[in-house]
Amino acid sequence: MKITSDVFEAYLKCPTKCWLRATDEPSAGNTYSEWVKAQNASYRLSATRRLVAEFPNNEVALSPDMKNFKAAKWRLACSLAVQAQMDSCTLESELHALERVPAEGRIKPTQFIPIRFVFTNKLSKDDKLLLAFDASALSKSLGREVRIGRIVHGDEQTTLKVKTSAMSSEVRKRVRKNLHAVVQSWVARSRVEPALSRVRISSSLPTQGGRKG
């Protein structure tokens, strides 16, 4: 089963919305949610440009290949697709940005810091959990702990440092127990309902001995 950051975010807000995302079912239009989505997309674009401007061009990479992480020379990566296995689930996320802090000899190994952009001035716990989800997917993919992440948010593009390792257990709990159960139950329902529909159609057909009246 694939659990993307979008599905995880939908679960945090509403289990039904989570099912719609997980099964690709069309949902009724919601003007406010569409506005929020547009605001976040616009903010992410402008914040990414501002962050990229802080690094030399030769130290920035767009969507680099995860297979070449050990030989990476970039300091900042944008729009990085990450995929990792957690039990029977496949975690997928597109990191808004990822900073690579080079190793300092043998004392400090190379550090990877996921970055998420949020347009609101006030952050919620869900915003931090989404960053922790990104960090968990990255950690599983790299096979190493990702201890911290950053959220850039609001009109002033304030930066909040988040200890993602402290939230990893909550992410695992929600993925393994809550989210997994919700998605499984709704997927089972989506499989059962077509079968029931076929049974109803079959029972309404004329039998060999005569017409159904």
C-alpha positions as YAML, in Angstrom:
chain: A
units: angstrom
residues:
- id: 1
  name: MET
  ca: [0.00, 0.00, 0.00]
- id: 2
  name: LYS
  ca: [1.30, 3.43, -0.97]
- id: 3
  name: ILE
  ca: [0.99, 6.31, 1.50]
- id: 4
  name: THR
  ca: [2.00, 9.69, 0.10]
- id: 5
  name: SER
  ca: [2.45, 12.91, 2.01]
- id: 6
  name: ASP
  ca: [-0.85, 14.09, 0.46]
- id: 7
  name: VAL
  ca: [-2.67, 11.04, 1.83]
- id: 8
  name: PHE
  ca: [-1.03, 11.53, 5.24]
- id: 9
  name: GLU
  ca: [-2.04, 15.21, 5.27]
- id: 10
  name: ALA
  ca: [-5.60, 14.31, 4.28]
- id: 11
  name: TYR
  ca: [-5.77, 11.78, 7.14]
- id: 12
  name: LEU
  ca: [-4.66, 14.40, 9.66]
- id: 13
  name: LYS
  ca: [-7.57, 16.59, 8.58]
- id: 14
  name: CYS
  ca: [-10.32, 14.06, 7.74]
- id: 15
  name: PRO
  ca: [-10.32, 10.23, 7.39]
- id: 16
  name: THR
  ca: [-12.93, 10.39, 4.59]
- id: 17
  name: LYS
  ca: [-10.80, 12.81, 2.62]
- id: 18
  name: CYS
  ca: [-7.88, 10.45, 3.22]
- id: 19
  name: TRP
  ca: [-9.85, 7.61, 1.57]
- id: 20
  name: LEU
  ca: [-10.67, 9.78, -1.44]
- id: 21
  name: ARG
  ca: [-6.98, 10.59, -1.88]
- id: 22
  name: ALA
  ca: [-5.86, 7.00, -1.32]
- id: 23
  name: THR
  ca: [-8.31, 5.54, -3.85]
- id: 24
  name: ASP
  ca: [-8.13, 8.43, -6.35]
- id: 25
  name: GLU
  ca: [-11.85, 9.04, -5.95]
- id: 26
  name: PRO
  ca: [-13.09, 12.47, -7.12]
- id: 27
  name: SER
  ca: [-14.10, 14.73, -4.23]
- id: 28
  name: ALA
  ca: [-16.61, 17.55, -4.20]
- id: 29
  name: GLY
  ca: [-15.05, 20.93, -4.80]
- id: 30
  name: ASN
  ca: [-14.18, 22.95, -1.72]
- id: 31
  name: THR
  ca: [-13.45, 26.60, -2.39]
- id: 32
  name: TYR
  ca: [-11.46, 27.17, 0.81]
- id: 33
  name: SER
  ca: [-9.29, 24.06, 0.49]
- id: 34
  name: GLU
  ca: [-8.56, 24.91, -3.15]
- id: 35
  name: TRP
  ca: [-7.57, 28.42, -2.07]
- id: 36
  name: VAL
  ca: [-5.24, 27.05, 0.62]
- id: 37
  name: LYS
  ca: [-3.68, 24.69, -1.92]
- id: 38
  name: ALA
  ca: [-3.07, 27.57, -4.34]
- id: 39
  name: GLN
  ca: [-1.60, 29.76, -1.59]
- id: 40
  name: ASN
  ca: [0.79, 27.03, -0.49]
- id: 41
  name: ALA
  ca: [1.89, 26.36, -4.07]
- id: 42
  name: SER
  ca: [2.57, 30.05, -4.69]
- id: 43
  name: TYR
  ca: [4.38, 30.44, -1.38]
- id: 44
  name: ARG
  ca: [6.49, 27.35, -2.01]
- id: 45
  name: LEU
  ca: [7.61, 28.75, -5.37]
- id: 46
  name: SER
  ca: [8.64, 32.15, -4.00]
- id: 47
  name: ALA
  ca: [10.29, 30.70, -0.88]
- id: 48
  name: THR
  ca: [12.23, 28.19, -3.00]
- id: 49
  name: ARG
  ca: [13.55, 30.99, -5.23]
- id: 50
  name: ARG
  ca: [14.64, 32.97, -2.20]
- id: 51
  name: LEU
  ca: [16.40, 29.97, -0.65]
- id: 52
  name: VAL
  ca: [18.12, 29.00, -3.91]
- id: 53
  name: ALA
  ca: [19.48, 32.56, -4.21]
- id: 54
  name: GLU
  ca: [21.44, 32.00, -0.98]
- id: 55
  name: PHE
  ca: [23.56, 29.26, -2.57]
- id: 56
  name: PRO
  ca: [26.03, 29.30, -5.50]
- id: 57
  name: ASN
  ca: [24.50, 27.86, -8.69]
- id: 58
  name: ASN
  ca: [26.89, 24.90, -8.71]
- id: 59
  name: GLU
  ca: [25.70, 23.87, -5.24]
- id: 60
  name: VAL
  ca: [22.00, 23.64, -6.13]
- id: 61
  name: ALA
  ca: [20.29, 20.59, -7.68]
- id: 62
  name: LEU
  ca: [16.75, 20.08, -8.95]
- id: 63
  name: SER
  ca: [15.24, 16.65, -8.27]
- id: 64
  name: PRO
  ca: [18.58, 14.79, -7.91]
- id: 65
  name: ASP
  ca: [18.71, 11.00, -8.10]
- id: 66
  name: MET
  ca: [18.53, 9.37, -4.66]
- id: 67
  name: LYS
  ca: [20.95, 6.66, -5.84]
- id: 68
  name: ASN
  ca: [23.84, 9.14, -6.00]
- id: 69
  name: PHE
  ca: [23.48, 10.60, -2.50]
- id: 70
  name: LYS
  ca: [26.83, 9.34, -1.24]
- id: 71
  name: ALA
  ca: [28.66, 11.09, -4.09]
- id: 72
  name: ALA
  ca: [26.51, 14.23, -3.97]
- id: 73
  name: LYS
  ca: [28.25, 17.60, -4.23]
- id: 74
  name: TRP
  ca: [25.19, 19.82, -3.98]
- id: 75
  name: ARG
  ca: [24.33, 21.72, -0.82]
- id: 76
  name: LEU
  ca: [20.66, 22.33, -1.62]
- id: 77
  name: ALA
  ca: [18.21, 20.10, -3.51]
- id: 78
  name: CYS
  ca: [14.69, 21.14, -4.52]
- id: 79
  name: SER
  ca: [11.63, 19.00, -5.33]
- id: 80
  name: LEU
  ca: [13.26, 15.76, -4.24]
- id: 81
  name: ALA
  ca: [11.15, 12.60, -4.64]
- id: 82
  name: VAL
  ca: [11.66, 10.12, -1.80]
- id: 83
  name: GLN
  ca: [10.29, 6.60, -1.50]
- id: 84
  name: ALA
  ca: [10.84, 4.11, 1.31]
- id: 85
  name: GLN
  ca: [9.32, 0.97, 2.80]
- id: 86
  name: MET
  ca: [7.72, 0.92, 6.26]
- id: 87
  name: ASP
  ca: [6.31, -2.51, 7.11]
- id: 88
  name: SER
  ca: [3.66, -3.24, 4.45]
- id: 89
  name: CYS
  ca: [3.41, 0.42, 3.44]
- id: 90
  name: THR
  ca: [5.42, 2.38, 0.90]
- id: 91
  name: LEU
  ca: [6.01, 5.95, 2.02]
- id: 92
  name: GLU
  ca: [6.27, 8.55, -0.73]
- id: 93
  name: SER
  ca: [6.94, 12.26, -0.45]
- id: 94
  name: GLU
  ca: [8.27, 15.12, -2.51]
- id: 95
  name: LEU
  ca: [10.53, 17.15, -0.25]
- id: 96
  name: HIS
  ca: [10.11, 20.86, -0.85]
- id: 97
  name: ALA
  ca: [13.85, 21.28, -0.28]
- id: 98
  name: LEU
  ca: [16.73, 19.40, 1.31]
- id: 99
  name: GLU
  ca: [19.93, 20.90, 2.66]
- id: 100
  name: ARG
  ca: [23.08, 18.80, 2.77]
- id: 101
  name: VAL
  ca: [25.59, 19.81, 5.41]
- id: 102
  name: PRO
  ca: [28.97, 18.22, 4.53]
- id: 103
  name: ALA
  ca: [30.75, 16.04, 7.06]
- id: 104
  name: GLU
  ca: [33.34, 17.57, 9.36]
- id: 105
  name: GLY
  ca: [35.95, 14.85, 9.48]
- id: 106
  name: ARG
  ca: [34.95, 11.76, 11.46]
- id: 107
  name: ILE
  ca: [33.33, 13.72, 14.26]
- id: 108
  name: LYS
  ca: [30.30, 14.99, 12.38]
- id: 109
  name: PRO
  ca: [28.88, 12.90, 9.52]
- id: 110
  name: THR
  ca: [27.05, 14.47, 6.57]
- id: 111
  name: GLN
  ca: [23.72, 15.83, 7.71]
- id: 112
  name: PHE
  ca: [20.52, 16.02, 5.65]
- id: 113
  name: ILE
  ca: [17.91, 18.59, 6.69]
- id: 114
  name: PRO
  ca: [14.45, 18.45, 5.05]
- id: 115
  name: ILE
  ca: [12.74, 21.81, 4.54]
- id: 116
  name: ARG
  ca: [9.01, 22.46, 4.13]
- id: 117
  name: PHE
  ca: [7.35, 25.73, 3.11]
- id: 118
  name: VAL
  ca: [4.02, 26.80, 4.70]
- id: 119
  name: PHE
  ca: [2.31, 30.07, 3.80]
- id: 120
  name: THR
  ca: [0.56, 30.66, 7.15]
- id: 121
  name: ASN
  ca: [2.04, 32.88, 9.86]
- id: 122
  name: LYS
  ca: [0.96, 30.47, 12.59]
- id: 123
  name: LEU
  ca: [1.99, 26.83, 12.38]
- id: 124
  name: SER
  ca: [-0.11, 23.88, 13.53]
- id: 125
  name: LYS
  ca: [0.95, 20.49, 14.85]
- id: 126
  name: ASP
  ca: [-0.08, 19.02, 11.48]
- id: 127
  name: ASP
  ca: [2.56, 21.18, 9.75]
- id: 128
  name: LYS
  ca: [5.22, 19.72, 12.03]
- id: 129
  name: LEU
  ca: [3.92, 16.17, 11.54]
- id: 130
  name: LEU
  ca: [4.10, 16.60, 7.76]
- id: 131
  name: LEU
  ca: [7.74, 17.64, 8.08]
- id: 132
  name: ALA
  ca: [8.30, 14.63, 10.35]
- id: 133
  name: PHE
  ca: [6.67, 12.42, 7.67]
- id: 134
  name: ASP
  ca: [9.14, 13.82, 5.12]
- id: 135
  name: ALA
  ca: [12.00, 13.12, 7.52]
- id: 136
  name: SER
  ca: [10.77, 9.57, 8.20]
- id: 137
  name: ALA
  ca: [10.57, 8.75, 4.48]
- id: 138
  name: LEU
  ca: [14.04, 10.24, 3.96]
- id: 139
  name: SER
  ca: [15.45, 8.41, 6.98]
- id: 140
  name: LYS
  ca: [14.11, 5.05, 5.78]
- id: 141
  name: SER
  ca: [15.42, 5.72, 2.27]
- id: 142
  name: LEU
  ca: [18.92, 6.65, 3.44]
- id: 143
  name: GLY
  ca: [19.09, 4.09, 6.23]
- id: 144
  name: ARG
  ca: [20.14, 6.73, 8.73]
- id: 145
  name: GLU
  ca: [18.51, 9.01, 11.28]
- id: 146
  name: VAL
  ca: [17.30, 12.44, 10.19]
- id: 147
  name: ARG
  ca: [17.28, 14.40, 13.42]
- id: 148
  name: ILE
  ca: [16.16, 17.87, 12.45]
- id: 149
  name: GLY
  ca: [14.15, 19.68, 9.80]
- id: 150
  name: ARG
  ca: [13.07, 23.25, 9.13]
- id: 151
  name: ILE
  ca: [9.79, 24.95, 8.29]
- id: 152
  name: VAL
  ca: [9.90, 28.30, 6.48]
- id: 153
  name: HIS
  ca: [6.59, 30.06, 6.92]
- id: 154
  name: GLY
  ca: [4.59, 33.27, 6.97]
- id: 155
  name: ASP
  ca: [4.93, 36.73, 5.49]
- id: 156
  name: GLU
  ca: [8.40, 37.19, 6.97]
- id: 157
  name: GLN
  ca: [9.53, 33.72, 5.86]
- id: 158
  name: THR
  ca: [10.37, 32.86, 9.44]
- id: 159
  name: THR
  ca: [12.39, 29.66, 9.94]
- id: 160
  name: LEU
  ca: [11.42, 27.17, 12.64]
- id: 161
  name: LYS
  ca: [13.80, 24.37, 13.54]
- id: 162
  name: VAL
  ca: [11.96, 21.11, 14.34]
- id: 163
  name: LYS
  ca: [13.43, 18.07, 16.06]
- id: 164
  name: THR
  ca: [11.92, 15.52, 13.67]
- id: 165
  name: SER
  ca: [13.50, 12.53, 15.41]
- id: 166
  name: ALA
  ca: [11.34, 13.27, 18.47]
- id: 167
  name: MET
  ca: [8.19, 13.05, 16.31]
- id: 168
  name: SER
  ca: [9.13, 9.96, 14.32]
- id: 169
  name: SER
  ca: [7.40, 7.58, 16.75]
- id: 170
  name: GLU
  ca: [4.11, 9.48, 16.36]
- id: 171
  name: VAL
  ca: [4.42, 9.34, 12.56]
- id: 172
  name: ARG
  ca: [5.00, 5.56, 12.73]
- id: 173
  name: LYS
  ca: [2.04, 5.13, 15.08]
- id: 174
  name: ARG
  ca: [-0.30, 7.05, 12.79]
- id: 175
  name: VAL
  ca: [0.93, 5.24, 9.68]
- id: 176
  name: ARG
  ca: [0.91, 1.73, 11.15]
- id: 177
  name: LYS
  ca: [-2.26, 1.86, 13.22]
- id: 178
  name: ASN
  ca: [-4.59, 4.73, 12.44]
- id: 179
  name: LEU
  ca: [-3.94, 5.60, 8.82]
- id: 180
  name: HIS
  ca: [-3.32, 2.03, 7.68]
- id: 181
  name: ALA
  ca: [-6.58, 0.83, 9.26]
- id: 182
  name: VAL
  ca: [-8.61, 3.65, 7.72]
- id: 183
  name: VAL
  ca: [-7.21, 3.16, 4.23]
- id: 184
  name: GLN
  ca: [-7.59, -0.63, 4.43]
- id: 185
  name: SER
  ca: [-11.23, -0.43, 5.54]
- id: 186
  name: TRP
  ca: [-12.15, 2.02, 2.81]
- id: 187
  name: VAL
  ca: [-10.28, 0.07, 0.14]
- id: 188
  name: ALA
  ca: [-12.11, -3.09, 1.27]
- id: 189
  name: ARG
  ca: [-15.39, -1.23, 1.01]
- id: 190
  name: SER
  ca: [-14.55, -0.01, -2.49]
- id: 191
  name: ARG
  ca: [-13.99, -3.63, -3.52]
- id: 192
  name: VAL
  ca: [-17.12, -5.01, -1.84]
- id: 193
  name: GLU
  ca: [-19.60, -2.44, -3.18]
- id: 194
  name: PRO
  ca: [-19.04, -3.28, -6.90]
- id: 195
  name: ALA
  ca: [-19.48, -6.97, -6.03]
- id: 196
  name: LEU
  ca: [-22.76, -6.25, -4.24]
- id: 197
  name: SER
  ca: [-23.86, -4.21, -7.21]
- id: 198
  name: ARG
  ca: [-23.22, -7.18, -9.52]
- id: 199
  name: VAL
  ca: [-25.25, -9.43, -7.20]
- id: 200
  name: ARG
  ca: [-28.19, -6.99, -7.25]
- id: 201
  name: ILE
  ca: [-28.07, -6.81, -11.04]
- id: 202
  name: SER
  ca: [-27.90, -10.60, -11.33]
- id: 203
  name: SER
  ca: [-30.90, -11.10, -9.02]
- id: 204
  name: SER
  ca: [-32.98, -8.69, -11.10]
- id: 205
  name: LEU
  ca: [-32.43, -10.60, -14.36]
- id: 206
  name: PRO
  ca: [-35.12, -12.99, -15.69]
- id: 207
  name: THR
  ca: [-34.69, -16.64, -14.68]
- id: 208
  name: GLN
  ca: [-34.60, -19.41, -17.25]
- id: 209
  name: GLY
  ca: [-38.15, -20.51, -16.47]
- id: 210
  name: GLY
  ca: [-39.85, -17.19, -16.98]
- id: 211
  name: ARG
  ca: [-39.82, -13.47, -16.64]
- id: 212
  name: LYS
  ca: [-39.14, -11.55, -13.49]
- id: 213
  name: GLY
  ca: [-42.30, -9.59, -12.87]
...
